[in-house]
């Protein structure tokens, strides 16, 4: 397997793992779940994979949120008091510093899961 394919394999696996962990975290926090991995649009899956690769490379939760925020804005999402996938609203459509602490923890958890997955899968830099 070439390094490019290995990078894609690890990034997608990390993204899937982190997405599932975030689903469980949302349940614990009483936050509506995102669609399942299979229920995400192609653009949403690509965004999660890009976020996973950035996390593996050591991006901070604050920068990760900025990438997420930009991708959501590009998809037409706006601020709303409730997360609603049909209306494309989210209370997280704010600057990282304005997020509640539990959401900052979710961003940190996403990065930690991605890095742990990559480390467990391959010791090469990607």
GIRA-V990680 format. One record per backbone hydrogen bond with DSSP energy under -1.0 kcal/mol. NH is the residue of the N-H (numbers start at 0). CO is the residue of the C=O. If there is no record, write none. Layout:
{{NH:CO} {NH:CO}}
This chain:
{{5:1} {6:2} {7:3} {8:4} {9:5} {10:6} {11:7} {12:8} {13:9} {14:10} {15:11} {16:12} {17:13} {18:14} {19:15} {20:16} {21:17} {22:18} {23:19} {24:20} {25:21} {26:22} {27:23} {28:24} {30:25} {44:40} {45:41} {46:42} {47:43} {48:44} {49:45} {50:46} {51:47} {52:48} {53:49} {54:50} {55:51} {56:52} {57:54} {58:53} {63:59} {64:60} {65:61} {66:62} {67:63} {68:64} {69:65} {70:66} {71:67} {72:68} {73:69} {74:70} {75:72} {76:71} {77:87} {79:89} {83:88} {87:83} {88:83} {89:77} {92:89} {93:91} {97:94} {98:95} {103:99} {104:100} {105:101} {106:102} {107:103} {108:104} {109:105} {110:106} {111:107} {112:108} {113:109} {114:110} {115:111} {116:112} {117:113} {118:114} {119:115} {120:116} {121:117}}
